[in-house]
Amino acid sequence: MATLNLDMVDYLGVDIVEDLIAANSQRYASPKRRFKQADLTSWTPPPVDLIIVRDLLIHLTNDQAIACLRNIAASGASAVTGKVHRVRER
């Protein structure tokens, strides 16, 4: 995050962990870079160009994951991408 140039975009970082939001806000916040604590199972994001879902769905039940996906769809976002952390086999 620290090396990503976001000067040309409005960025909203969202996480359910309040301490993480506070730390990221303190380190990285600017007028165009904001952070919000929210639970995507019950919160609908604002309409944006891109939603990046990273390492979220794997932590949820199927019903919670479906609720997240419904809220993302309801947001009117133009695009969605995701990433899941893969555990390496030993």
N, C-alpha and C positions, 0 to 999 in steps of 0.2 A: 504494500500500500504506500509506503513512504517514497518509493521510487517511481510510482505510477503518476504520469502527468495528467491530471484531470482538469487543467485550467479551462478547457473548452467545453466541459460538460457539467451539468448539475448531477451530483452523486448523492444517493441516499443509501447508507449501509444500515441494515436491519439485523438484529439478533434478539433472541429471547433472553440472553444472559445480560442482566443490567450492568454488572461490573465490566464486562467486555465493551459495552457501549460507552460507558464512562471513560474507560482507558483510551479507546479509539477517538472519542471526542476530544479528550485532552491532547492527544498526540497529533491528530490529523485534521481536526475540524477547521473549516474556513467557510466563507460565505457560500461557496459552491459545493462544499463537502460536508454533509450532515450525517448524523447517526441517530437511530431511533430504536428504542426497545419495543418489540412487538412480538406477538405470538401469531404466526401465519396460519394457524388452524382456526383462528377467530378474527383475524384482521385482513382486510382487503387492501392491497397496495394501491397507491395512486396510479393513474395511467402514465406509463413511461415508455421509452423506446425499447429498453431491454431489462429483463429481470434475470439475474444470475442466482441460481439456487445451488449452494455449495455445501456438501456434507450435511444435509438436513434430513431428507426423507428416510435415510437408513436408520435414524434414531426414533422413528415414529411407528405407531401401529398402522395397519392398513387404513382404518377409518380416519386417523389423523392425517395421513398422507393424502387421502382423497380430499379431505377438507382443505388442505393447503393448495392442492391443484385447482380446486373449484374457486378458491379466493384469487389465485393467480389469474385464472381465466376471466373472472369477474372484473379484474382490474382494468382490462382493456389494453394491456401492454402489447406493443407491436411484436416483440419476440421474447422467447424464454430459452435459456440454456442452463445446463446443470452439470454438476460434477459430483462423483462419489469417491471418497477415499477408498483405495483398494489395499487390503491387507496382503502383504507378501507371504507366500508360503515358505516355510523353513525347511 
